[in-house]
């Protein structure tokens, strides 16, 4: 409507409102409208189902990116589930569908880092402590080996596990010319993980 009333070209009007693609695909849109007139509408988009949760996830992502910490899609899903374990019914497919819509709404994209810096020693220590703490809780009282007699353990093996994987991609804002990400040392630190198999198969 603004284009029809004004003197600007259609592309200039679309660019001002950030909808260039609509003009580029105008023939396809007209064809779709001819088959289904209900597609020609100015109604609002569907409302966000959980705005408070999305705001918290967006803040979490922004805080990590401000510190140049790489953010993955799984990290955002885990954050959302930590806020509301019933979100999207906990279904993997629905969670990823929500995530990519969330990224589209907030102009977030998966990018390869253009600049990598060394991780701060205190952050690496915190990651290690969190990893070791979570691992230890699995074996401490009330863990998975609770009430399992040691004579039922038929095999036990120790293997190194890297607690900080290499950074290949991160989530970043659209249009960012520099995508920074802090990485660990060349030899990623690792801890020893104890794997136990009991006679019950657990």
N, C-alpha and C positions, 0 to 999 in steps of 0.2 A: 504493500500500500504506500509506503514511504517512497519507493522508487517510482510508482505511477504518478504521484503528486509532485515529485521533485524533478530536478534537471540532471541529477547525477546518473551515471551509468549503473546498470544493475549490479555489476561486479563490485563497483566502488561502494555501493550501499551495503552489499552483503559483507564486504571486507570490514566495514566499519562496525558491524555487529558480530563479526567472527563466524559467519556462516557461508564462507566461500564455497564449500563443498555443495551446498544446496543449489547454488547457481550452476556449478559445473555439472551437476546431475539433474538439471531442470527437465530435460526431455524424458528421462526415466520417471521422474516424479509426476509429470503430467500424464504419462501413460498409466501409472499406478492410480492416480486420482480418477481417470476416466473409467477405470474398472471398479473402483471403490471410492465414491465421493466422500465417505466418512474420513478418509485420510487427509482431506483438505480441512484443516482445523487449526485454530490458534489456542486451543485449550492447554492448560498446564500439564507438564509431564507428571507421571506418577510420583507421589510423594515418597520420600525416603522412609523406610519402615522403622528404622532405629536411628534417629538423628543423634541422640546422645552417645550411642556406641560409636557411630562413625566419627563424631567429633573427637572422642577419646583416642581412636585408632589413628586419626589424622595427626593429632598432637603428638602421639607416640612416635609416629614416622618422622615428623618434623624435628623432634628432639634428637633422634638418632642421626638424621642427616645433617643437622647443625654441627654435630661433632664428627662429621665425615665417616660415620659408621655405616657400612653397607647394610641395606634393608632388603630382605627377600619377601616373596609373596607368602611363604609359609609363616614367616615371623608375624605378618599382619593378621593372618588367620588365627594363629595361636593367641595373639593379643585379643582379638575379638572374642574368642572362646573363653579366655580368662575373665572377661567382663561378664559375658552371658553364655554359660555352657550350653544352653538350649538354642542358641542363635542358629538359624537356618536348619534347625533340627539336628545339628551336628553332622549333616550329610556332606561328604567331601565334594561332590559335584555342585551342590547348591552353594557351598561356601566359596568355591572358585568363581562361580557365576556372579555372586555378589561382589567379590573382590575386584574383578575386572570392571564391573559397573562403577564401583567405588573409585577406582583409579581414573576412569573416564570422567566422572563428575568433578574430580579434583585435579584434572590435567596431570596425572602422574604416569610415567612411562618406565619400562624396564630398559636401562641403559648400561652400556659397558663403561667402566670408569675411564676417564681421560687423564686422570692424575692420581697416583697412589702415593700415600705417605706412610711413614712408619707408625705403628700403633704405639700409644703411650704405655709405658710399663705398668702403670697402675690399672689401666683397663685390661691388659692381658692377665694380670693377677686376679682381677675381679672375675673375668670369664673362667679362669681355671678354678677359682674357689667355688663358683656357682656349679660348674660341671662336677667337680669332686663332691660337693655337698649333695647334689641330686643323686649321684651314684652311690654315695655312702648310705643315704636314707633307704636305698633299696635293700641293704643288707643289715642295717641296724634293727633293733627290736621293732616289731610290727612291719618289717619289710617283707620281701617275697620269700625269704628263708626262715621266717618266723615259724616255730614249732616243727621244723624239719630236722629230725635227728641226723647228726653228721655221719652215722653209719649207713645212711641211705644215699649219701653222695658217692656216686660210682665213678665220676670223672670230673676233673677240674683243670682248667687251662688258663694261662695268663697271656694276654696279648696287648700290644700298645694300641691306643686309640687316640687319634688327633682330635683335640677339642676345639680347634680353630681352623676350619677349612679355608682353602684359597678363595679369594674374591674374584669372581668372573663377571657378575652383573650386580646392579643395585637399582632400587627404585628412586627416580629423581623427577623433578619438575620438568614439564615440557619447555623446550626452548633454552634450557640451561647450557651455556657454552662450555662450562667446566663442571665435570662430574667427578668429585673427589671421593676417595675411599681409602681408609686406613687399612693396612694389611700387616700381618705378623711378620716375623723374621723369615728368612729363606727356609730354615728348617723349622717347620711348625712344631710347637711344643706338644708333647703327648703325655698321657698318663697310662698306667697299666690297668686294664680292665680284667676282672676275674670272672670267668664264665663257669658256672657249675651246673651239672646235670645230675638229677636225683633218680632213684630207682622208680619213682612214679612217673618219670618223663617230664616233670615240670622244671 
